[in-house]
Amino acid sequence: MRWHVDLRDRHPEALLALGATVITRPHHDLRSWTLADPEGNTFHARTALQRLSP
């Protein structure tokens, strides 16, 4: 089973404190962080300033 969860914050400090590691940071056209949990599962955290398109 795979879950999709959008997390929004300017910087994922709380997620990093819980053991997440940064895979990629927001830059240019990429407006989300790619993180990995302690087991290596990747997920995305969107920046707080990003608007979702319909």
C-alpha positions in Angstrom: 0.0 0.0 0.0 1.3 3.5 -0.8 0.1 6.7 0.8 0.3 10.2 -0.6 0.5 13.0 1.9 1.3 16.6 1.2 3.2 18.3 4.1 3.7 22.1 4.0 6.3 24.1 5.8 9.1 26.6 4.8 11.7 24.2 6.1 11.2 20.6 7.4 13.1 21.0 10.7 10.5 19.0 12.6 10.7 16.2 10.1 14.5 16.2 10.2 14.4 16.1 14.0 12.2 13.0 13.8 14.9 11.3 11.7 14.1 12.3 8.1 17.1 13.0 5.7 17.1 15.4 2.8 17.4 13.9 -0.6 16.8 17.2 -2.6 16.0 20.8 -1.6 13.6 23.2 -3.4 15.3 25.0 -6.3 14.4 26.6 -9.6 11.2 24.8 -10.8 11.2 22.2 -8.0 9.2 23.6 -5.1 9.2 20.7 -2.7 11.7 18.9 -0.5 12.3 15.2 -1.2 13.0 13.5 2.1 13.5 10.0 3.3 12.2 8.5 6.5 14.6 6.5 8.8 13.6 3.3 6.8 14.6 4.9 3.5 11.1 5.5 2.2 11.0 8.8 0.2 8.3 11.5 0.5 7.8 15.1 -0.5 7.2 18.2 1.7 6.0 21.2 -0.2 7.2 24.7 0.7 4.6 26.8 2.5 4.6 29.5 -0.2 3.7 27.1 -3.0 0.2 27.2 -4.4 -1.4 24.1 -5.6 -2.8 24.2 -9.1 -6.3 22.9 -9.6 
